[in-house]
Amino acid sequence: MQNMKSFVTEIKSRGQLTIPKKIRESINLEEGEIVSIIPVGDSVIITPKRLELDEARREIKKIIKRSGVSVEELMEGLAKEREKLYKEIYG
């Protein structure tokens, strides 16, 4: 997070806190992600808690979206790669 100014936000009645969009974008926080809240003296640190499988899923989703490949094309390519690997291993 380079040269990011501080932001002020409000904790809602149910304890919900909105992390400003500029901060979410700068550290790649997406909807549904889990964060860790770490108490430090009278303050807290909020940091992404990246789950490896969830992070991989998000990255794959981004790559597929950018590439323009359809789910069907992806599955077809995966089937071909599996067949090729099977032949390499088992002959």
Secondary structure as GFF3:
##gff-version 3
##sequence-region A 1 91
A	DSSP	alpha_helix	21	26	.	.	.	ID=ss1
A	DSSP	beta_strand	35	40	.	.	.	ID=ss2
A	DSSP	beta_strand	43	48	.	.	.	ID=ss3
A	DSSP	alpha_helix	52	67	.	.	.	ID=ss4
A	DSSP	alpha_helix	71	90	.	.	.	ID=ss5
###
